[in-house]
Amino acid sequence: MLNLLSANSEAGMKDLFKKFKNTGILVIGDLMVDQYVWGKVKRISPEAPVPVVEVTDENLLLGGAANVAHNILSLGGKVHVAGTVGSDDVGKILVNKFRESGINTDGIVIDKDRPTTVKTRVIAHSQQVVRFDKEIKSDISHATQSLVLDYVKECIPKIKGIIISDYSKGMITKTLVAKILHLAGPGVFVAVDPKIGHFEYYRGVSLITPNINEASSGSGIDITDKETLVAAGEALLKKIHCKSLVITRGDEGMTLFERGGRITHIPTCAREVYDVSGAGDTVIAALTLAHSAGAPLKDAVIIANYAAGVVVGKVGTAVAAPEEILESMKACACKPRIEKREVK
């Protein structure tokens, strides 16, 4: 068992990171492309009271479930991906980015009736000016679901964990989750990055990672302080019948809830915050990979907390490398606070 607070924590982390290369994780979810348009504002448009952005650069990054997969790859894990893209140019770019990275694309279904989801952010002087999305949010077809499930079945012998990355773009349905859990069985850790309105889909999964707003909505309890945080976490455990959950709390860190009443509060390790885009992707990627590779759940959450602290210090959807996590651990001693509550 790892002890991330001991003098030998660096050696333990390095041993864990070595195990990542033999740990297979399947990512299923809404594949997206994050487009960033960079520029400068020098004047206001004469046509409307809006800034005129003089474009200086553009780039396309992996987003949504694609960013989760990218995070696992950056951490050194073996990643498999299932999802859908359109037959458009952006979809081809996404698939090519995976192939260039060495990620197998057999689980990606090309759907001619849906565009590839693209989030375009216009940024000037380090501030987001506007964002616009290109997407279709209706549920995937039965044919696409069948192809995805065939790929899941093929992957099960090769993996130790599954991440369901739900961005409410139509990929994740209640039926799909139920069938994934059936195929996974008790031997595969199944973690979900949830979306508001879909909590009933996740009944019986191993773990979910809602943020404050998602946890408030899913539990029906407005989280305003420690007392309501604990009440919401305990309510979600009972409602979804999951084994554990992590509520991510922004600059206040994370809180892990486990069956049996144990609650672990973990303070943030972020030193500077430039962009929180994709931080949830990093959390679930690092947590699932670390736990599937053998780290106890609490230690896996601490690792994910350090990884999140790394990526929020970068602009755009970013990833964390093992060396960056080790550096963050040296700079910020993350001391979790554990409390035990009586289960009613």
Phi and psi restraints in degrees (value plus and minus 20) as a CYANA .aco file:
   2 LEU   PHI     -91.6   -51.6
   2 LEU   PSI     129.1   169.1
   3 ASN   PHI    -149.4  -109.4
   3 ASN   PSI      76.0   116.0
   4 LEU   PHI     -93.6   -53.6
   4 LEU   PSI     -23.9    16.1
   5 LEU   PHI    -125.3   -85.3
   5 LEU   PSI     -17.4    22.6
   6 SER   PHI    -108.0   -68.0
   6 SER   PSI     150.5   190.5
   7 ALA   PHI     -87.5   -47.5
   7 ALA   PSI     -41.1    -1.1
   8 ASN   PHI    -117.9   -77.9
   8 ASN   PSI      -1.6    38.4
   9 SER   PHI     -82.9   -42.9
   9 SER   PSI     -56.3   -16.3
  10 GLU   PHI     -84.2   -44.2
  10 GLU   PSI     -63.1   -23.1
  11 ALA   PHI     -84.4   -44.4
  11 ALA   PSI     -60.5   -20.5
  12 GLY   PHI     -84.1   -44.1
  12 GLY   PSI     -59.7   -19.7
  13 MET   PHI     -85.2   -45.2
  13 MET   PSI     -63.0   -23.0
  14 LYS   PHI     -82.7   -42.7
  14 LYS   PSI     -58.8   -18.8
  15 ASP   PHI     -84.0   -44.0
  15 ASP   PSI     -60.3   -20.3
  16 LEU   PHI     -85.0   -45.0
  16 LEU   PSI     -65.6   -25.6
  17 PHE   PHI     -79.0   -39.0
  17 PHE   PSI     -53.9   -13.9
  18 LYS   PHI     -83.9   -43.9
  18 LYS   PSI     -51.3   -11.3
  19 LYS   PHI     -94.5   -54.5
  19 LYS   PSI     -39.3     0.7
  20 PHE   PHI     -78.8   -38.8
  20 PHE   PSI     -57.7   -17.7
  21 LYS   PHI     -84.9   -44.9
  21 LYS   PSI     -38.3     1.7
  22 ASN   PHI    -128.3   -88.3
  22 ASN   PSI      -6.8    33.2
  23 THR   PHI    -128.8   -88.8
  23 THR   PSI      91.7   131.7
  24 GLY   PHI    -107.5   -67.5
  24 GLY   PSI     111.7   151.7
  25 ILE   PHI    -147.3  -107.3
  25 ILE   PSI     111.5   151.5
  26 LEU   PHI    -121.2   -81.2
  26 LEU   PSI     105.2   145.2
  27 VAL   PHI    -124.8   -84.8
  27 VAL   PSI     103.5   143.5
  28 ILE   PHI    -142.2  -102.2
  28 ILE   PSI     107.2   147.2
  29 GLY   PHI     148.1   188.1
  29 GLY   PSI    -184.4  -144.4
  30 ASP   PHI    -101.4   -61.4
  30 ASP   PSI      84.7   124.7
  31 LEU   PHI     -97.8   -57.8
  31 LEU   PSI     114.2   154.2
  32 MET   PHI    -160.5  -120.5
  32 MET   PSI     146.4   186.4
  33 VAL   PHI    -140.2  -100.2
  33 VAL   PSI     109.9   149.9
  34 ASP   PHI    -118.5   -78.5
  34 ASP   PSI      94.6   134.6
  35 GLN   PHI    -119.5   -79.5
  35 GLN   PSI     109.7   149.7
  36 TYR   PHI    -134.8   -94.8
  36 TYR   PSI     105.3   145.3
  37 VAL   PHI    -131.7   -91.7
  37 VAL   PSI      95.8   135.8
  38 TRP   PHI    -122.6   -82.6
  38 TRP   PSI     123.7   163.7
  39 GLY   PHI    -188.0  -148.0
  39 GLY   PSI    -191.1  -151.1
  40 LYS   PHI    -147.9  -107.9
  40 LYS   PSI     128.0   168.0
  41 VAL   PHI    -131.3   -91.3
  41 VAL   PSI     101.7   141.7
  42 LYS   PHI    -141.5  -101.5
  42 LYS   PSI     -31.4     8.6
  43 ARG   PHI    -176.9  -136.9
  43 ARG   PSI     146.9   186.9
  44 ILE   PHI    -121.1   -81.1
  44 ILE   PSI     120.7   160.7
  45 SER   PHI     -82.8   -42.8
  45 SER   PSI     118.2   158.2
  46 PRO   PHI     -95.0   -55.0
  46 PRO   PSI     -31.1     8.9
  47 GLU   PHI    -107.1   -67.1
  47 GLU   PSI     -47.1    -7.1
  48 ALA   PHI    -183.2  -143.2
  48 ALA   PSI     137.8   177.8
  49 PRO   PHI     -95.9   -55.9
  49 PRO   PSI      42.8    82.8
  50 VAL   PHI    -151.4  -111.4
  50 VAL   PSI     132.2   172.2
  51 PRO   PHI     -92.3   -52.3
  51 PRO   PSI     126.3   166.3
  52 VAL   PHI    -115.9   -75.9
  52 VAL   PSI      98.5   138.5
  53 VAL   PHI    -116.7   -76.7
  53 VAL   PSI      98.7   138.7
  54 GLU   PHI    -107.1   -67.1
  54 GLU   PSI      89.6   129.6
  55 VAL   PHI     -90.7   -50.7
  55 VAL   PSI     109.4   149.4
  56 THR   PHI    -132.6   -92.6
  56 THR   PSI     -41.1    -1.1
  57 ASP   PHI    -184.4  -144.4
  57 ASP   PSI     136.9   176.9
  58 GLU   PHI    -161.8  -121.8
  58 GLU   PSI     126.3   166.3
  59 ASN   PHI    -171.4  -131.4
  59 ASN   PSI     137.8   177.8
  60 LEU   PHI    -137.2   -97.2
  60 LEU   PSI     107.7   147.7
  61 LEU   PHI    -143.1  -103.1
  61 LEU   PSI     137.3   177.3
  62 LEU   PHI     -91.7   -51.7
  62 LEU   PSI     112.9   152.9
  63 GLY   PHI    -149.8  -109.8
  63 GLY   PSI     149.3   189.3
  64 GLY   PHI      40.1    80.1
  64 GLY   PSI    -156.2  -116.2
  65 ALA   PHI     -81.1   -41.1
  65 ALA   PSI     -49.3    -9.3
  66 ALA   PHI     -84.5   -44.5
  66 ALA   PSI     -55.8   -15.8
  67 ASN   PHI     -91.6   -51.6
  67 ASN   PSI     -53.5   -13.5
  68 VAL   PHI     -79.9   -39.9
  68 VAL   PSI     -67.0   -27.0
  69 ALA   PHI     -81.3   -41.3
  69 ALA   PSI     -60.8   -20.8
  70 HIS   PHI     -82.7   -42.7
  70 HIS   PSI     -58.5   -18.5
  71 ASN   PHI     -84.0   -44.0
  71 ASN   PSI     -62.5   -22.5
  72 ILE   PHI     -83.2   -43.2
  72 ILE   PSI     -62.3   -22.3
  73 LEU   PHI     -81.2   -41.2
  73 LEU   PSI     -64.0   -24.0
  74 SER   PHI     -82.6   -42.6
  74 SER   PSI     -52.7   -12.7
  75 LEU   PHI     -99.9   -59.9
  75 LEU   PSI     -28.6    11.4
  76 GLY   PHI      79.1   119.1
  76 GLY   PSI     -12.4    27.6
  77 GLY   PHI    -101.5   -61.5
  77 GLY   PSI     147.0   187.0
  78 LYS   PHI    -114.5   -74.5
  78 LYS   PSI      94.5   134.5
  79 VAL   PHI    -133.3   -93.3
  79 VAL   PSI     119.6   159.6
  80 HIS   PHI    -140.2  -100.2
  80 HIS   PSI     126.8   166.8
  81 VAL   PHI    -150.8  -110.8
  81 VAL   PSI     116.7   156.7
  82 ALA   PHI    -151.8  -111.8
  82 ALA   PSI     112.4   152.4
  83 GLY   PHI     155.7   195.7
  83 GLY   PSI    -185.7  -145.7
  84 THR   PHI    -157.3  -117.3
  84 THR   PSI     126.6   166.6
  85 VAL   PHI    -153.6  -113.6
  85 VAL   PSI     145.6   185.6
  86 GLY   PHI    -101.9   -61.9
  86 GLY   PSI     155.5   195.5
  87 SER   PHI    -109.8   -69.8
  87 SER   PSI       0.1    40.1
  88 ASP   PHI    -108.8   -68.8
  88 ASP   PSI     156.2   196.2
  89 ASP   PHI     -84.1   -44.1
  89 ASP   PSI     -57.2   -17.2
  90 VAL   PHI     -86.3   -46.3
  90 VAL   PSI     -58.4   -18.4
  91 GLY   PHI     -81.4   -41.4
  91 GLY   PSI     -60.4   -20.4
  92 LYS   PHI     -84.9   -44.9
  92 LYS   PSI     -58.4   -18.4
  93 ILE   PHI     -83.8   -43.8
  93 ILE   PSI     -63.6   -23.6
  94 LEU   PHI     -80.4   -40.4
  94 LEU   PSI     -68.8   -28.8
  95 VAL   PHI     -81.9   -41.9
  95 VAL   PSI     -61.8   -21.8
  96 ASN   PHI     -84.7   -44.7
  96 ASN   PSI     -56.7   -16.7
  97 LYS   PHI     -82.6   -42.6
  97 LYS   PSI     -60.4   -20.4
  98 PHE   PHI     -82.1   -42.1
  98 PHE   PSI     -68.6   -28.6
  99 ARG   PHI     -82.7   -42.7
  99 ARG   PSI     -60.0   -20.0
 100 GLU   PHI     -83.6   -43.6
 100 GLU   PSI     -48.9    -8.9
 101 SER   PHI    -105.0   -65.0
 101 SER   PSI     -27.3    12.7
 102 GLY   PHI      68.6   108.6
 102 GLY   PSI      -5.4    34.6
 103 ILE   PHI    -109.7   -69.7
 103 ILE   PSI     107.3   147.3
 104 ASN   PHI     -84.9   -44.9
 104 ASN   PSI     114.6   154.6
 105 THR   PHI    -129.5   -89.5
 105 THR   PSI      -3.8    36.2
 106 ASP   PHI     -82.9   -42.9
 106 ASP   PSI     -44.5    -4.5
 107 GLY   PHI    -109.8   -69.8
 107 GLY   PSI     -15.7    24.3
 108 ILE   PHI    -115.5   -75.5
 108 ILE   PSI     100.1   140.1
 109 VAL   PHI    -115.3   -75.3
 109 VAL   PSI     108.5   148.5
 110 ILE   PHI    -110.6   -70.6
 110 ILE   PSI      97.0   137.0
 111 ASP   PHI    -129.9   -89.9
 111 ASP   PSI      92.3   132.3
 112 LYS   PHI     -90.3   -50.3
 112 LYS   PSI     -36.2     3.8
 113 ASP   PHI    -113.4   -73.4
 113 ASP   PSI     -19.9    20.1
 114 ARG   PHI    -151.4  -111.4
 114 ARG   PSI     118.5   158.5
 115 PRO   PHI     -98.2   -58.2
 115 PRO   PSI     136.8   176.8
 116 THR   PHI     -87.4   -47.4
 116 THR   PSI     112.5   152.5
 117 THR   PHI     -88.1   -48.1
 117 THR   PSI     106.3   146.3
 118 VAL   PHI    -149.6  -109.6
 118 VAL   PSI     107.2   147.2
 119 LYS   PHI    -126.2   -86.2
 119 LYS   PSI      98.9   138.9
 120 THR   PHI    -127.1   -87.1
 120 THR   PSI     102.7   142.7
 121 ARG   PHI    -134.4   -94.4
 121 ARG   PSI     108.0   148.0
 122 VAL   PHI    -120.5   -80.5
 122 VAL   PSI     101.9   141.9
 123 ILE   PHI    -143.3  -103.3
 123 ILE   PSI     107.8   147.8
 124 ALA   PHI    -152.1  -112.1
 124 ALA   PSI     112.1   152.1
 125 HIS   PHI      34.1    74.1
 125 HIS   PSI      22.7    62.7
 126 SER   PHI      46.4    86.4
 126 SER   PSI      -4.2    35.8
 127 GLN   PHI    -145.1  -105.1
 127 GLN   PSI     120.7   160.7
 128 GLN   PHI     -95.7   -55.7
 128 GLN   PSI     103.7   143.7
 129 VAL   PHI    -107.5   -67.5
 129 VAL   PSI     -63.9   -23.9
 130 VAL   PHI    -181.4  -141.4
 130 VAL   PSI     136.2   176.2
 131 ARG   PHI    -152.2  -112.2
 131 ARG   PSI     117.3   157.3
 132 PHE   PHI    -154.9  -114.9
 132 PHE   PSI     124.1   164.1
 133 ASP   PHI    -134.9   -94.9
 133 ASP   PSI     120.4   160.4
 134 LYS   PHI    -134.3   -94.3
 134 LYS   PSI      97.3   137.3
 135 GLU   PHI    -187.2  -147.2
 135 GLU   PSI     141.9   181.9
 136 ILE   PHI    -146.1  -106.1
 136 ILE   PSI     108.0   148.0
 137 LYS   PHI    -124.2   -84.2
 137 LYS   PSI     -17.0    23.0
 138 SER   PHI     -88.4   -48.4
 138 SER   PSI     137.1   177.1
 139 ASP   PHI     -81.5   -41.5
 139 ASP   PSI     127.9   167.9
 140 ILE   PHI     -83.2   -43.2
 140 ILE   PSI     139.4   179.4
 141 SER   PHI     -93.8   -53.8
 141 SER   PSI     142.7   182.7
 142 HIS   PHI     -83.0   -43.0
 142 HIS   PSI     -54.3   -14.3
 143 ALA   PHI     -84.9   -44.9
 143 ALA   PSI     -63.5   -23.5
 144 THR   PHI     -84.9   -44.9
 144 THR   PSI     -61.9   -21.9
 145 GLN   PHI     -80.1   -40.1
 145 GLN   PSI     -62.1   -22.1
 146 SER   PHI     -82.8   -42.8
 146 SER   PSI     -61.0   -21.0
 147 LEU   PHI     -85.4   -45.4
 147 LEU   PSI     -60.3   -20.3
 148 VAL   PHI     -84.5   -44.5
 148 VAL   PSI     -64.4   -24.4
 149 LEU   PHI     -86.1   -46.1
 149 LEU   PSI     -54.0   -14.0
 150 ASP   PHI     -80.5   -40.5
 150 ASP   PSI     -60.1   -20.1
 151 TYR   PHI     -90.1   -50.1
 151 TYR   PSI     -58.6   -18.6
 152 VAL   PHI     -78.7   -38.7
 152 VAL   PSI     -67.1   -27.1
 153 LYS   PHI     -79.0   -39.0
 153 LYS   PSI     -59.4   -19.4
 154 GLU   PHI     -86.6   -46.6
 154 GLU   PSI     -53.4   -13.4
 155 CYS   PHI    -102.1   -62.1
 155 CYS   PSI     -45.3    -5.3
 156 ILE   PHI     -69.0   -29.0
 156 ILE   PSI     -65.6   -25.6
 157 PRO   PHI     -86.7   -46.7
 157 PRO   PSI     -34.5     5.5
 158 LYS   PHI    -121.5   -81.5
 158 LYS   PSI     -25.1    14.9
 159 ILE   PHI    -143.6  -103.6
 159 ILE   PSI     141.4   181.4
 160 LYS   PHI    -137.5   -97.5
 160 LYS   PSI     -32.4     7.6
 161 GLY   PHI    -169.7  -129.7
 161 GLY   PSI     133.8   173.8
 162 ILE   PHI    -147.2  -107.2
 162 ILE   PSI     114.3   154.3
 163 ILE   PHI    -132.7   -92.7
 163 ILE   PSI     104.7   144.7
 164 ILE   PHI    -121.8   -81.8
 164 ILE   PSI      90.9   130.9
 165 SER   PHI    -123.3   -83.3
 165 SER   PSI      79.7   119.7
 166 ASP   PHI    -120.9   -80.9
 166 ASP   PSI      90.0   130.0
 167 TYR   PHI    -129.1   -89.1
 167 TYR   PSI      -6.2    33.8
 168 SER   PHI      37.5    77.5
 168 SER   PSI      22.1    62.1
 169 LYS   PHI    -128.4   -88.4
 169 LYS   PSI      -8.5    31.5
 170 GLY   PHI      86.6   126.6
 170 GLY   PSI     -33.0     7.0
 171 MET   PHI     -93.4   -53.4
 171 MET   PSI     -63.1   -23.1
 172 ILE   PHI    -114.1   -74.1
 172 ILE   PSI      97.9   137.9
 173 THR   PHI    -141.5  -101.5
 173 THR   PSI     143.8   183.8
 174 LYS   PHI     -81.6   -41.6
 174 LYS   PSI     -61.0   -21.0
 175 THR   PHI     -84.9   -44.9
 175 THR   PSI     -63.2   -23.2
 176 LEU   PHI     -81.4   -41.4
 176 LEU   PSI     -65.2   -25.2
 177 VAL   PHI     -81.7   -41.7
 177 VAL   PSI     -64.0   -24.0
 178 ALA   PHI     -80.4   -40.4
 178 ALA   PSI     -61.3   -21.3
 179 LYS   PHI     -92.2   -52.2
 179 LYS   PSI     -54.2   -14.2
 180 ILE   PHI     -82.9   -42.9
 180 ILE   PSI     -65.2   -25.2
 181 LEU   PHI     -82.0   -42.0
 181 LEU   PSI     -58.3   -18.3
 182 HIS   PHI     -83.8   -43.8
 182 HIS   PSI     -63.4   -23.4
 183 LEU   PHI     -89.9   -49.9
 183 LEU   PSI     -56.7   -16.7
 184 ALA   PHI     -88.0   -48.0
 184 ALA   PSI     -59.9   -19.9
 185 GLY   PHI      47.6    87.6
 185 GLY   PSI    -191.6  -151.6
 186 PRO   PHI     -96.4   -56.4
 186 PRO   PSI     -33.1     6.9
 187 GLY   PHI    -107.6   -67.6
 187 GLY   PSI     -27.3    12.7
 188 VAL   PHI    -134.9   -94.9
 188 VAL   PSI     107.0   147.0
 189 PHE   PHI     -93.8   -53.8
 189 PHE   PSI     104.6   144.6
 190 VAL   PHI    -138.0   -98.0
 190 VAL   PSI      93.4   133.4
 191 ALA   PHI    -132.5   -92.5
 191 ALA   PSI     125.9   165.9
 192 VAL   PHI    -147.0  -107.0
 192 VAL   PSI     109.3   149.3
 193 ASP   PHI    -112.6   -72.6
 193 ASP   PSI      84.9   124.9
 194 PRO   PHI    -104.4   -64.4
 194 PRO   PSI     150.8   190.8
 195 LYS   PHI    -151.5  -111.5
 195 LYS   PSI     124.5   164.5
 196 ILE   PHI     -77.0   -37.0
 196 ILE   PSI     114.2   154.2
 197 GLY   PHI      74.9   114.9
 197 GLY   PSI     -30.0    10.0
 198 HIS   PHI    -135.7   -95.7
 198 HIS   PSI     -10.3    29.7
 199 PHE   PHI     -80.6   -40.6
 199 PHE   PSI     -50.2   -10.2
 200 GLU   PHI     -86.6   -46.6
 200 GLU   PSI     -39.1     0.9
 201 TYR   PHI     -87.5   -47.5
 201 TYR   PSI     -48.1    -8.1
 202 TYR   PHI    -115.2   -75.2
 202 TYR   PSI      -7.4    32.6
 203 ARG   PHI     -77.3   -37.3
 203 ARG   PSI     102.5   142.5
 204 GLY   PHI      73.5   113.5
 204 GLY   PSI     -17.7    22.3
 205 VAL   PHI     -94.5   -54.5
 205 VAL   PSI     148.5   188.5
 206 SER   PHI     -92.8   -52.8
 206 SER   PSI     -60.5   -20.5
 207 LEU   PHI    -179.0  -139.0
 207 LEU   PSI     127.5   167.5
 208 ILE   PHI    -147.0  -107.0
 208 ILE   PSI     135.4   175.4
 209 THR   PHI    -148.3  -108.3
 209 THR   PSI      45.3    85.3
 210 PRO   PHI     -93.3   -53.3
 210 PRO   PSI     132.7   172.7
 211 ASN   PHI    -106.3   -66.3
 211 ASN   PSI    -197.3  -157.3
 212 ILE   PHI     -77.1   -37.1
 212 ILE   PSI     -68.2   -28.2
 213 ASN   PHI     -83.9   -43.9
 213 ASN   PSI     -62.7   -22.7
 214 GLU   PHI     -86.2   -46.2
 214 GLU   PSI     -60.5   -20.5
 215 ALA   PHI     -86.8   -46.8
 215 ALA   PSI     -57.8   -17.8
 216 SER   PHI     -82.7   -42.7
 216 SER   PSI     -67.7   -27.7
 217 SER   PHI     -85.4   -45.4
 217 SER   PSI     -64.6   -24.6
 218 GLY   PHI     -86.7   -46.7
 218 GLY   PSI     -53.7   -13.7
 219 SER   PHI    -111.1   -71.1
 219 SER   PSI     -40.3    -0.3
 220 GLY   PHI      58.6    98.6
 220 GLY   PSI      -5.4    34.6
 221 ILE   PHI    -139.2   -99.2
 221 ILE   PSI     103.9   143.9
 222 ASP   PHI     -94.0   -54.0
 222 ASP   PSI      94.4   134.4
 223 ILE   PHI    -104.1   -64.1
 223 ILE   PSI      92.2   132.2
 224 THR   PHI    -144.9  -104.9
 224 THR   PSI     -36.0     4.0
 225 ASP   PHI    -177.1  -137.1
 225 ASP   PSI    -195.6  -155.6
 226 LYS   PHI     -81.3   -41.3
 226 LYS   PSI     -60.5   -20.5
 227 GLU   PHI     -82.8   -42.8
 227 GLU   PSI     -65.3   -25.3
 228 THR   PHI     -93.6   -53.6
 228 THR   PSI     -48.5    -8.5
 229 LEU   PHI     -81.3   -41.3
 229 LEU   PSI     -69.4   -29.4
 230 VAL   PHI     -83.7   -43.7
 230 VAL   PSI     -62.9   -22.9
 231 ALA   PHI     -81.3   -41.3
 231 ALA   PSI     -61.7   -21.7
 232 ALA   PHI     -86.5   -46.5
 232 ALA   PSI     -63.7   -23.7
 233 GLY   PHI     -81.8   -41.8
 233 GLY   PSI     -64.6   -24.6
 234 GLU   PHI     -86.9   -46.9
 234 GLU   PSI     -56.3   -16.3
 235 ALA   PHI     -85.5   -45.5
 235 ALA   PSI     -59.7   -19.7
 236 LEU   PHI     -87.5   -47.5
 236 LEU   PSI     -59.4   -19.4
 237 LEU   PHI     -77.5   -37.5
 237 LEU   PSI     -63.2   -23.2
 238 LYS   PHI     -91.9   -51.9
 238 LYS   PSI     -59.9   -19.9
 239 LYS   PHI     -87.6   -47.6
 239 LYS   PSI     -62.4   -22.4
 240 ILE   PHI    -116.3   -76.3
 240 ILE   PSI     -34.9     5.1
 241 HIS   PHI      38.1    78.1
 241 HIS   PSI      15.8    55.8
 242 CYS   PHI    -108.5   -68.5
 242 CYS   PSI     142.4   182.4
 243 LYS   PHI     -96.1   -56.1
 243 LYS   PSI     -49.8    -9.8
 244 SER   PHI    -181.8  -141.8
 244 SER   PSI     145.5   185.5
 245 LEU   PHI    -171.2  -131.2
 245 LEU   PSI     131.6   171.6
 246 VAL   PHI    -142.0  -102.0
 246 VAL   PSI     100.6   140.6
 247 ILE   PHI    -115.7   -75.7
 247 ILE   PSI      97.3   137.3
 248 THR   PHI    -105.1   -65.1
 248 THR   PSI     114.3   154.3
 249 ARG   PHI    -143.5  -103.5
 249 ARG   PSI       7.3    47.3
 250 GLY   PHI      42.6    82.6
 250 GLY   PSI    -147.1  -107.1
 251 ASP   PHI     -94.5   -54.5
 251 ASP   PSI     -19.8    20.2
 252 GLU   PHI    -121.1   -81.1
 252 GLU   PSI     -16.3    23.7
 253 GLY   PHI      72.1   112.1
 253 GLY   PSI    -160.8  -120.8
 254 MET   PHI    -159.3  -119.3
 254 MET   PSI     137.9   177.9
 255 THR   PHI    -151.3  -111.3
 255 THR   PSI     105.4   145.4
 256 LEU   PHI    -118.2   -78.2
 256 LEU   PSI     107.7   147.7
 257 PHE   PHI    -132.5   -92.5
 257 PHE   PSI     110.3   150.3
 258 GLU   PHI    -146.1  -106.1
 258 GLU   PSI     133.6   173.6
 259 ARG   PHI     -79.0   -39.0
 259 ARG   PSI     124.1   164.1
 260 GLY   PHI      80.4   120.4
 260 GLY   PSI     -27.1    12.9
 261 GLY   PHI      77.2   117.2
 261 GLY   PSI     -18.8    21.2
 262 ARG   PHI     -99.9   -59.9
 262 ARG   PSI     111.3   151.3
 263 ILE   PHI    -146.4  -106.4
 263 ILE   PSI     110.0   150.0
 264 THR   PHI    -141.7  -101.7
 264 THR   PSI      99.2   139.2
 265 HIS   PHI    -115.7   -75.7
 265 HIS   PSI     106.2   146.2
 266 ILE   PHI    -141.1  -101.1
 266 ILE   PSI      96.2   136.2
 267 PRO   PHI     -89.7   -49.7
 267 PRO   PSI     137.5   177.5
 268 THR   PHI     -85.6   -45.6
 268 THR   PSI     131.5   171.5
 269 CYS   PHI    -135.8   -95.8
 269 CYS   PSI     -11.0    29.0
 270 ALA   PHI     -93.9   -53.9
 270 ALA   PSI     108.6   148.6
 271 ARG   PHI    -110.4   -70.4
 271 ARG   PSI     -60.0   -20.0
 272 GLU   PHI    -155.8  -115.8
 272 GLU   PSI     121.3   161.3
 273 VAL   PHI    -138.8   -98.8
 273 VAL   PSI      93.9   133.9
 274 TYR   PHI    -127.0   -87.0
 274 TYR   PSI     -57.3   -17.3
 275 ASP   PHI    -178.6  -138.6
 275 ASP   PSI     101.4   141.4
 276 VAL   PHI    -111.6   -71.6
 276 VAL   PSI     -17.8    22.2
 277 SER   PHI     -78.5   -38.5
 277 SER   PSI     106.4   146.4
 278 GLY   PHI      61.3   101.3
 278 GLY   PSI     -18.8    21.2
 279 ALA   PHI     -82.5   -42.5
 279 ALA   PSI     -56.7   -16.7
 280 GLY   PHI     -84.2   -44.2
 280 GLY   PSI     -53.2   -13.2
 281 ASP   PHI     -83.3   -43.3
 281 ASP   PSI     -62.4   -22.4
 282 THR   PHI     -85.1   -45.1
 282 THR   PSI     -61.8   -21.8
 283 VAL   PHI     -79.3   -39.3
 283 VAL   PSI     -72.1   -32.1
 284 ILE   PHI     -91.4   -51.4
 284 ILE   PSI     -50.9   -10.9
 285 ALA   PHI     -86.6   -46.6
 285 ALA   PSI     -70.6   -30.6
 286 ALA   PHI     -86.4   -46.4
 286 ALA   PSI     -62.1   -22.1
 287 LEU   PHI     -82.0   -42.0
 287 LEU   PSI     -70.3   -30.3
 288 THR   PHI     -86.1   -46.1
 288 THR   PSI     -62.2   -22.2
 289 LEU   PHI     -84.9   -44.9
 289 LEU   PSI     -66.2   -26.2
 290 ALA   PHI     -83.4   -43.4
 290 ALA   PSI     -64.9   -24.9
 291 HIS   PHI     -87.7   -47.7
 291 HIS   PSI     -60.4   -20.4
 292 SER   PHI     -87.3   -47.3
 292 SER   PSI     -45.0    -5.0
 293 ALA   PHI    -104.8   -64.8
 293 ALA   PSI     -25.2    14.8
 294 GLY   PHI     103.6   143.6
 294 GLY   PSI     -25.5    14.5
 295 ALA   PHI     -93.5   -53.5
 295 ALA   PSI     117.1   157.1
 296 PRO   PHI     -76.0   -36.0
 296 PRO   PSI     133.1   173.1
 297 LEU   PHI     -77.0   -37.0
 297 LEU   PSI     -63.9   -23.9
 298 LYS   PHI     -79.8   -39.8
 298 LYS   PSI     -64.0   -24.0
 299 ASP   PHI     -86.5   -46.5
 299 ASP   PSI     -55.7   -15.7
 300 ALA   PHI     -83.9   -43.9
 300 ALA   PSI     -57.5   -17.5
 301 VAL   PHI     -87.8   -47.8
 301 VAL   PSI     -58.3   -18.3
 302 ILE   PHI     -83.4   -43.4
 302 ILE   PSI     -62.7   -22.7
 303 ILE   PHI     -81.1   -41.1
 303 ILE   PSI     -63.9   -23.9
 304 ALA   PHI     -82.4   -42.4
 304 ALA   PSI     -55.8   -15.8
 305 ASN   PHI     -84.6   -44.6
 305 ASN   PSI     -62.6   -22.6
 306 TYR   PHI     -84.1   -44.1
 306 TYR   PSI     -63.1   -23.1
 307 ALA   PHI     -81.3   -41.3
 307 ALA   PSI     -61.7   -21.7
 308 ALA   PHI     -83.7   -43.7
 308 ALA   PSI     -57.9   -17.9
 309 GLY   PHI     -82.1   -42.1
 309 GLY   PSI     -50.0   -10.0
 310 VAL   PHI     -92.2   -52.2
 310 VAL   PSI     -67.9   -27.9
 311 VAL   PHI     -93.9   -53.9
 311 VAL   PSI     -49.4    -9.4
 312 VAL   PHI     -91.2   -51.2
 312 VAL   PSI     -32.1     7.9
 313 GLY   PHI    -107.4   -67.4
 313 GLY   PSI     -13.4    26.6
 314 LYS   PHI    -139.4   -99.4
 314 LYS   PSI     134.9   174.9
 315 VAL   PHI    -111.1   -71.1
 315 VAL   PSI     113.3   153.3
 316 GLY   PHI      70.3   110.3
 316 GLY   PSI     149.2   189.2
 317 THR   PHI     -82.7   -42.7
 317 THR   PSI      98.1   138.1
 318 ALA   PHI    -147.6  -107.6
 318 ALA   PSI     153.1   193.1
 319 VAL   PHI    -148.2  -108.2
 319 VAL   PSI     143.1   183.1
 320 ALA   PHI    -135.6   -95.6
 320 ALA   PSI     117.5   157.5
 321 ALA   PHI    -118.7   -78.7
 321 ALA   PSI     135.8   175.8
 322 PRO   PHI     -74.0   -34.0
 322 PRO   PSI     -59.1   -19.1
 323 GLU   PHI     -84.2   -44.2
 323 GLU   PSI     -55.6   -15.6
 324 GLU   PHI     -88.8   -48.8
 324 GLU   PSI     -56.5   -16.5
 325 ILE   PHI     -85.9   -45.9
 325 ILE   PSI     -62.5   -22.5
 326 LEU   PHI     -82.2   -42.2
 326 LEU   PSI     -61.0   -21.0
 327 GLU   PHI     -83.5   -43.5
 327 GLU   PSI     -60.6   -20.6
 328 SER   PHI     -85.0   -45.0
 328 SER   PSI     -58.0   -18.0
 329 MET   PHI     -83.0   -43.0
 329 MET   PSI     -58.0   -18.0
 330 LYS   PHI     -89.3   -49.3
 330 LYS   PSI     -54.9   -14.9
 331 ALA   PHI    -102.8   -62.8
 331 ALA   PSI     -44.1    -4.1
 332 CYS   PHI    -159.6  -119.6
 332 CYS   PSI      84.4   124.4
 333 ALA   PHI     -96.8   -56.8
 333 ALA   PSI      88.1   128.1
 334 CYS   PHI    -106.5   -66.5
 334 CYS   PSI      90.1   130.1
 335 LYS   PHI    -128.1   -88.1
 335 LYS   PSI      79.8   119.8
 336 PRO   PHI     -89.4   -49.4
 336 PRO   PSI     130.7   170.7
 337 ARG   PHI    -136.0   -96.0
 337 ARG   PSI      99.6   139.6
 338 ILE   PHI    -124.8   -84.8
 338 ILE   PSI     115.9   155.9
 339 GLU   PHI    -151.9  -111.9
 339 GLU   PSI     130.1   170.1
 340 LYS   PHI    -136.3   -96.3
 340 LYS   PSI     107.0   147.0
 341 ARG   PHI    -138.9   -98.9
 341 ARG   PSI     127.4   167.4
 342 GLU   PHI     -91.4   -51.4
 342 GLU   PSI     107.8   147.8
 343 VAL   PHI    -100.5   -60.5
 343 VAL   PSI     105.0   145.0
